[in-house]
């Protein structure tokens, strides 16, 4: 297509999203331009607004439009419990369960030496300061059960235990409603080791 610089730029911009390849980006771009120009304009405004106004909470690092997020300001939350997660998406998943009423610290990543991501890159010093503020009594490690997530949990756990804090880790095991023959072996092994 001749003279489609703007279209090519849109496709390349959409490709920056995780999991979006060339074909998906083209489908999205063509859909927006062919069927939903108003949706495209809404998307532009929402992205610009979020990019200009969303920042990190000074206490927990999650996304917020304020200096301190609503969760950190909520006096009904149990300030003695601090749940450490990798991303705001992980925090959101825990919040949707309505089972946790403490506070959070969002790492915005995980340790990954092969990718050059070390303790300073994910704000571990700030986490350690927050966890040892005299209010926090239990730190719940809710990093993902990937190799990097496990390594991150281990480093944080050892550092906080040496500072005298109670450190717990999310339990893992066989999902409710599943059949053992279809569950991966690692999950079964951890469920056996962590049985109660």
Sine and cosine of phi, psi and omega as CSV:
sin_phi,cos_phi,sin_psi,cos_psi,sin_omega,cos_omega
0.00,0.00,0.83,-0.55,-0.03,-1.00
-0.98,0.19,0.57,-0.82,0.09,-1.00
0.90,0.43,0.66,0.75,-0.04,-1.00
-0.90,-0.43,0.62,0.78,-0.01,-1.00
-0.83,0.56,-0.70,0.71,-0.02,-1.00
-0.90,0.44,-0.64,0.77,0.03,-1.00
-0.91,0.42,-0.70,0.71,0.03,-1.00
-0.88,0.48,-0.66,0.75,0.02,-1.00
-0.90,0.44,-0.64,0.77,0.04,-1.00
-0.90,0.44,-0.71,0.71,0.00,-1.00
-0.88,0.47,-0.70,0.71,0.01,-1.00
-0.90,0.43,-0.60,0.80,0.03,-1.00
-0.91,0.41,-0.67,0.74,0.01,-1.00
-0.91,0.41,-0.52,0.85,0.01,-1.00
-0.91,0.41,-0.30,0.96,0.02,-1.00
-0.94,0.34,-0.33,0.95,0.00,-1.00
-0.94,0.33,0.59,-0.81,-0.02,-1.00
-0.89,0.45,0.70,-0.71,0.05,-1.00
0.98,0.20,0.08,1.00,-0.01,-1.00
-0.97,-0.26,0.92,-0.39,0.05,-1.00
-1.00,-0.07,-0.14,-0.99,-0.06,-1.00
-0.87,0.50,-0.75,0.66,-0.06,-1.00
-0.90,0.43,-0.69,0.73,0.02,-1.00
-0.90,0.44,-0.67,0.74,0.01,-1.00
-0.89,0.47,-0.67,0.75,0.04,-1.00
-0.89,0.45,-0.70,0.72,0.01,-1.00
-0.86,0.51,-0.70,0.71,0.01,-1.00
-0.89,0.46,-0.74,0.67,-0.03,-1.00
-0.88,0.48,-0.74,0.68,-0.01,-1.00
-0.89,0.45,-0.64,0.77,0.01,-1.00
-0.89,0.47,-0.76,0.65,-0.03,-1.00
-0.87,0.50,-0.68,0.73,-0.05,-1.00
-0.97,0.22,-0.52,0.85,-0.05,-1.00
-1.00,0.02,-0.61,0.79,-0.15,-0.99
-0.88,-0.47,-0.27,0.96,-0.16,-0.99
-0.53,-0.85,0.88,0.47,0.02,-1.00
-0.87,0.48,-0.62,0.79,0.02,-1.00
-0.91,0.41,-0.64,0.77,0.08,-1.00
-0.87,0.49,-0.63,0.78,0.04,-1.00
-0.89,0.46,-0.68,0.73,0.01,-1.00
-0.92,0.40,-0.63,0.77,0.07,-1.00
-0.88,0.47,-0.67,0.74,0.02,-1.00
-0.88,0.47,-0.69,0.72,0.02,-1.00
-0.87,0.50,-0.74,0.68,-0.03,-1.00
-0.91,0.42,-0.68,0.73,-0.02,-1.00
-0.91,0.42,-0.68,0.74,0.03,-1.00
-0.90,0.44,-0.71,0.70,0.00,-1.00
-0.89,0.45,-0.68,0.73,0.00,-1.00
-0.89,0.45,-0.72,0.69,0.01,-1.00
-0.90,0.44,-0.71,0.71,-0.01,-1.00
-0.88,0.47,-0.55,0.84,-0.02,-1.00
-0.99,0.13,-0.47,0.88,-0.17,-0.99
-0.90,-0.43,-0.41,0.91,-0.04,-1.00
-0.99,0.15,0.74,-0.67,-0.01,-1.00
-0.69,-0.73,-0.09,-1.00,0.02,-1.00
-0.99,-0.11,0.68,-0.74,0.10,-0.99
-0.88,0.48,0.70,-0.72,-0.02,-1.00
-0.93,0.37,-0.38,0.93,-0.03,-1.00
-1.00,-0.09,-0.66,0.75,-0.14,-0.99
-0.86,-0.51,-0.15,0.99,0.03,-1.00
0.98,0.20,0.00,1.00,0.01,-1.00
-0.94,0.33,0.09,-1.00,0.04,-1.00
-0.99,0.17,0.65,-0.76,0.04,-1.00
-0.34,-0.94,0.31,-0.95,0.12,-0.99
-1.00,-0.10,-0.07,1.00,-0.03,-1.00
-0.92,-0.39,0.15,-0.99,0.03,-1.00
-0.90,0.43,-0.67,0.74,0.04,-1.00
-0.86,-0.51,0.72,-0.70,-0.05,-1.00
-0.96,0.28,0.27,-0.96,-0.02,-1.00
-0.89,0.46,-0.58,0.81,0.00,-1.00
-0.90,0.43,-0.72,0.69,0.02,-1.00
-0.90,0.44,-0.51,0.86,-0.02,-1.00
-0.99,0.11,-0.21,0.98,-0.07,-1.00
-0.96,0.28,0.95,-0.32,-0.05,-1.00
-0.94,0.34,-0.21,0.98,0.04,-1.00
-0.99,0.17,-0.22,0.98,0.00,-1.00
-0.96,0.27,0.50,-0.87,0.02,-1.00
-0.99,0.11,0.98,-0.21,-0.07,-1.00
-0.95,0.30,-0.13,0.99,0.01,-1.00
-0.99,0.13,-0.19,0.98,0.01,-1.00
-0.91,-0.41,0.75,-0.66,0.00,-1.00
-0.79,-0.61,0.90,-0.44,-0.02,-1.00
-0.99,-0.15,0.83,-0.55,-0.04,-1.00
-0.99,-0.14,0.86,-0.51,0.02,-1.00
-0.82,-0.57,0.27,-0.96,-0.03,-1.00
-0.99,0.16,-0.63,0.78,-0.14,-0.99
-0.64,-0.77,0.31,-0.95,0.13,-0.99
-0.86,0.51,-0.50,0.86,0.04,-1.00
-0.91,0.42,-0.62,0.78,0.05,-1.00
-0.91,0.40,-0.66,0.75,0.05,-1.00
-0.87,0.50,-0.71,0.71,0.00,-1.00
-0.87,0.49,-0.65,0.76,0.02,-1.00
-0.89,0.46,-0.68,0.73,0.03,-1.00
-0.91,0.41,-0.64,0.77,0.01,-1.00
-0.89,0.46,-0.61,0.79,-0.01,-1.00
-0.90,0.44,-0.37,0.93,0.03,-1.00
-0.96,0.29,-0.38,0.92,-0.07,-1.00
0.86,0.52,0.34,0.94,-0.04,-1.00
-0.99,-0.15,-0.21,0.98,-0.06,-1.00
-0.88,-0.47,0.77,-0.64,-0.05,-1.00
-0.86,-0.51,0.27,0.96,0.03,-1.00
-1.00,-0.03,-0.33,-0.94,0.00,-1.00
-0.96,-0.29,0.09,-1.00,-0.11,-0.99
-0.78,-0.62,0.33,-0.94,0.30,-0.95
-0.71,-0.70,0.84,-0.55,-0.06,-1.00
-0.98,-0.22,0.90,-0.44,-0.07,-1.00
-0.95,0.33,-0.44,0.90,-0.11,-0.99
0.88,0.47,0.59,0.81,0.05,-1.00
0.45,-0.89,-0.26,-0.97,0.02,-1.00
-0.49,-0.87,0.37,-0.93,0.04,-1.00
-0.91,0.42,0.73,-0.68,0.02,-1.00
-0.43,-0.90,0.99,0.13,-0.05,-1.00
-0.82,0.57,-0.57,0.82,0.00,-1.00
-0.90,0.43,-0.47,0.88,0.03,-1.00
-0.99,-0.12,0.10,1.00,0.01,-1.00
0.97,0.24,0.37,0.93,0.00,-1.00
-0.98,-0.21,0.94,-0.35,-0.03,-1.00
-0.93,-0.37,-0.11,-0.99,-0.05,-1.00
-0.82,0.58,-0.62,0.78,-0.01,-1.00
-0.92,0.38,-0.53,0.85,-0.06,-1.00
-0.94,0.34,-0.40,0.92,0.00,-1.00
-0.92,-0.39,0.24,0.97,0.15,-0.99
0.94,0.34,0.59,0.81,-0.03,-1.00
-0.90,0.44,-0.57,0.82,0.01,-1.00
-0.88,0.47,-0.67,0.74,0.03,-1.00
-0.90,0.43,-0.62,0.78,0.07,-1.00
-0.88,0.47,-0.72,0.70,-0.02,-1.00
-0.89,0.46,-0.63,0.78,0.05,-1.00
-0.90,0.45,-0.69,0.73,-0.01,-1.00
-0.91,0.41,-0.69,0.73,-0.07,-1.00
-0.94,0.35,-0.41,0.91,-0.03,-1.00
-0.96,-0.28,0.51,0.86,-0.04,-1.00
-0.98,0.18,0.01,1.00,-0.01,-1.00
1.00,-0.01,-0.22,0.98,0.01,-1.00
-0.99,-0.16,-0.68,0.73,-0.03,-1.00
-0.93,0.37,0.77,-0.64,0.04,-1.00
-0.92,-0.39,-0.51,0.86,0.00,-1.00
-0.76,-0.65,0.73,-0.68,0.10,-0.99
-0.93,-0.36,0.85,-0.53,0.00,-1.00
-0.98,-0.18,0.88,-0.47,-0.01,-1.00
-1.00,0.04,0.93,-0.36,-0.04,-1.00
-0.87,-0.50,0.60,0.80,0.11,-0.99
-0.96,0.29,0.31,-0.95,-0.05,-1.00
-0.93,0.36,0.35,-0.94,-0.03,-1.00
-1.00,-0.02,0.71,0.70,0.13,-0.99
-0.99,-0.15,0.15,-0.99,0.02,-1.00
-0.85,0.53,-0.70,0.72,-0.01,-1.00
-0.93,0.37,-0.65,0.76,0.02,-1.00
-0.90,0.44,-0.64,0.77,0.04,-1.00
-0.91,0.41,-0.68,0.73,0.02,-1.00
-0.90,0.44,-0.65,0.76,0.03,-1.00
-0.89,0.46,-0.72,0.69,0.02,-1.00
-0.88,0.48,-0.65,0.76,-0.02,-1.00
-0.89,0.45,-0.75,0.66,-0.02,-1.00
-0.87,0.50,-0.73,0.68,-0.01,-1.00
-0.90,0.44,-0.72,0.69,-0.03,-1.00
-0.85,0.52,-0.74,0.67,-0.02,-1.00
-0.90,0.44,-0.67,0.74,-0.02,-1.00
-0.90,0.43,-0.65,0.76,-0.04,-1.00
-0.97,0.23,-0.57,0.82,0.07,-1.00
-0.89,0.46,-0.62,0.79,0.01,-1.00
-0.92,0.38,-0.30,0.95,0.06,-1.00
-1.00,-0.10,0.13,0.99,0.10,-0.99
1.00,0.09,0.26,0.96,0.00,-1.00
-1.00,-0.06,0.48,-0.88,0.14,-0.99
-0.98,0.21,0.82,-0.58,-0.02,-1.00
-0.86,-0.52,0.79,-0.61,0.05,-1.00
-0.83,-0.55,0.29,-0.96,-0.02,-1.00
-0.81,-0.59,0.60,-0.80,0.08,-1.00
-0.79,0.61,0.64,-0.76,0.08,-1.00
-0.96,0.28,0.40,-0.92,0.07,-1.00
-0.65,-0.76,0.43,-0.90,-0.01,-1.00
0.13,-0.99,-0.31,-0.95,-0.06,-1.00
-0.96,0.29,0.81,-0.59,0.01,-1.00
-0.89,0.45,0.58,-0.82,0.05,-1.00
-0.87,0.49,0.68,-0.74,0.04,-1.00
1.00,0.07,0.03,1.00,-0.03,-1.00
-0.99,-0.11,0.32,-0.95,0.06,-1.00
-0.96,-0.28,0.72,-0.69,-0.12,-0.99
-0.82,0.57,-0.61,0.79,-0.07,-1.00
-0.90,0.44,-0.31,0.95,-0.02,-1.00
-0.97,-0.24,-0.01,1.00,-0.01,-1.00
-1.00,-0.01,0.65,-0.76,-0.02,-1.00
-0.91,0.42,0.45,-0.89,-0.13,-0.99
-0.90,0.44,-0.59,0.81,0.02,-1.00
-0.88,0.48,-0.66,0.75,0.01,-1.00
-0.90,0.43,-0.68,0.73,0.03,-1.00
-0.89,0.45,-0.69,0.73,0.00,-1.00
-0.87,0.49,-0.70,0.72,0.02,-1.00
-0.92,0.39,-0.61,0.79,0.02,-1.00
-0.90,0.44,-0.63,0.78,0.05,-1.00
-0.91,0.42,-0.71,0.70,-0.04,-1.00
-0.91,0.41,-0.57,0.82,-0.06,-1.00
-0.99,-0.17,0.32,0.95,-0.07,-1.00
-0.89,0.46,0.42,-0.91,0.03,-1.00
-0.60,-0.80,0.00,0.00,0.00,0.00
